[in-house]
Amino acid sequence: MNLAVELGGTNLRSPLIAASGTVGSVVEFAQVASLRPYGAAVAKSVAPVAWKGRKPPRMAPVGGSMLNSIGIQNPGVDAWLREIVPLLRDLDVDVWASIVGHTVDEFARVAAAIDGVADVKAVEVNLACPNLDHEMFALDAGASAKVIAEVRAVTDKPIGAKLSPNSEDIVRIAAAVQQAGADWVVLTNTVWGFGIDIDTRKPLLSGGIGGYSGTGLKPIALRCVWEVHNALPELAIVGCGGVRSGRDMAEYFMAGASAVQIGSVHFAEPRAGRRILKELEHWMKRNGESSVTDLVGSASPW
Ligand SMILES: Cc1cc2nc3c(=O)[nH]c(=O)nc-3n(C[C@H](O)[C@H](O)[C@H](O)COP(=O)(O)O)c2cc1C
């Protein structure tokens, strides 16, 4: 059975990736679960300076899914490089950085600071974060392309562009970041959602509207993967949204993803990665599949 995949020029031993913000700095997560099932783990997004994040409540369960408005709390890139990065060497997995900024220049500053760091294997650019000058970067093809081009200019590391399911035309944004130099796209970050606690008559989250993730996100993110793969078959895709089983992974591969991230499932089941990868292997064995690569884009329209 061959679980190794190639993703826009990068080789992964496994097609399963731990999603940013759901495994802390990765270092803490390694204390509760083995990283062996993963091909890579993405660290919490990091900005040029510390971001305090929002006040609680900032996470809430919603059915089998969840809402969050953490506000990308992070220590800033200098503290991250000083305190976390030296610990990555001992982990049994490739770690990717996730970078954020309020302006194009802020993204470039973080990418430049990380460029020389051997223990960071790739840079995931979180375009689904607030833009001080305008709406969220990922909603705007021009702004997204500008960020990726500036990041491309300052780093030789592989670049993944993480997009938003809220964008009106996901294919247009994906094409723009591909042209600007992204090696792959991550589809997707959370979708906007909202809930009210009817006892207190307050929003579930202090920030009001937040990011909806988990099972409810799956058909939405999967639609993004399907649309982008059909329009841009040469562009490598990492699927992300609502995955909680090996069958979910197979579905993402068939829609066109070469690798799959899991996020929210870690909160309920920190060792989910091992189970999910085993389920994928069993499913492949039962269906006579010997290589994940053969599954990619294998679904066809009616
Ligand atoms: C609590 C929480 C924090 C998150 N923080 C980040 C983050 O810092 N950067 C990022 O790119 N995505 C972040 N995400 C989004 C996840 O990486 C992932 O894209 C999303 O949750 C969808 O996957 P899932 O349905 O498997 O959770 C966060 C998600 C959650 C639930």
The ligand as an SDF file (V2000), in Angstrom:
LIG
                    3D

 31 33  0  0  0  0  0  0  0  0999 V2000
  -10.0270   26.5390   17.1770 C   0  0  0  0  0  0  0  0  0  0  0  0
   -9.5580   26.6870   15.7680 C   0  0  0  0  0  0  0  0  0  0  0  0
   -8.4580   27.4990   15.5000 C   0  0  0  0  0  0  0  0  0  0  0  0
   -8.0000   27.6430   14.1900 C   0  0  0  0  0  0  0  0  0  0  0  0
   -6.9100   28.4340   13.9500 N   0  0  0  0  0  0  0  0  0  0  0  0
   -6.4320   28.5340   12.6770 C   0  0  0  0  0  0  0  0  0  0  0  0
   -5.2550   29.2920   12.3940 C   0  0  0  0  0  0  0  0  0  0  0  0
   -4.6080   29.8550   13.2760 O   0  0  0  0  0  0  0  0  0  0  0  0
   -4.8440   29.3620   11.0980 N   0  0  0  0  0  0  0  0  0  0  0  0
   -5.4980   28.7340   10.0770 C   0  0  0  0  0  0  0  0  0  0  0  0
   -5.0620   28.8270    8.9140 O   0  0  0  0  0  0  0  0  0  0  0  0
   -6.6140   28.0060   10.3170 N   0  0  0  0  0  0  0  0  0  0  0  0
   -7.0870   27.8910   11.5840 C   0  0  0  0  0  0  0  0  0  0  0  0
   -8.1970   27.1370   11.8340 N   0  0  0  0  0  0  0  0  0  0  0  0
   -8.9010   26.4810   10.7120 C   0  0  0  0  0  0  0  0  0  0  0  0
   -8.4740   25.0290   10.5570 C   0  0  0  0  0  0  0  0  0  0  0  0
   -7.0970   24.9200   10.2600 O   0  0  0  0  0  0  0  0  0  0  0  0
   -9.2840   24.3330    9.4280 C   0  0  0  0  0  0  0  0  0  0  0  0
   -9.0360   25.0170    8.2070 O   0  0  0  0  0  0  0  0  0  0  0  0
  -10.7800   24.3670    9.6930 C   0  0  0  0  0  0  0  0  0  0  0  0
  -11.0610   24.1290   11.0600 O   0  0  0  0  0  0  0  0  0  0  0  0
  -11.5300   23.3510    8.8150 C   0  0  0  0  0  0  0  0  0  0  0  0
  -11.1310   22.0350    9.0800 O   0  0  0  0  0  0  0  0  0  0  0  0
  -11.9620   21.0590   10.0770 P   0  0  0  0  0  0  0  0  0  0  0  0
  -13.3920   21.0910    9.6230 O   0  0  0  0  0  0  0  0  0  0  0  0
  -11.3060   19.7220    9.9510 O   0  0  0  0  0  0  0  0  0  0  0  0
  -11.8040   21.6430   11.4330 O   0  0  0  0  0  0  0  0  0  0  0  0
   -8.6700   26.9680   13.1350 C   0  0  0  0  0  0  0  0  0  0  0  0
   -9.7700   26.1530   13.4130 C   0  0  0  0  0  0  0  0  0  0  0  0
  -10.2170   25.9970   14.7060 C   0  0  0  0  0  0  0  0  0  0  0  0
  -11.4030   25.1010   14.9680 C   0  0  0  0  0  0  0  0  0  0  0  0
  1  2  1  0
  2  3  1  0
  2 30  2  0
  3  4  2  0
  4  5  1  0
  4 28  1  0
  5  6  2  0
  6  7  1  0
  6 13  1  0
  7  8  2  0
  7  9  1  0
  9 10  1  0
 10 11  2  0
 10 12  1  0
 12 13  2  0
 13 14  1  0
 14 15  1  0
 14 28  1  0
 15 16  1  0
 16 17  1  0
 16 18  1  0
 18 19  1  0
 18 20  1  0
 20 21  1  0
 20 22  1  0
 22 23  1  0
 23 24  1  0
 24 25  2  0
 24 26  1  0
 24 27  1  0
 28 29  2  0
 29 30  1  0
 30 31  1  0
M  END
$$$$
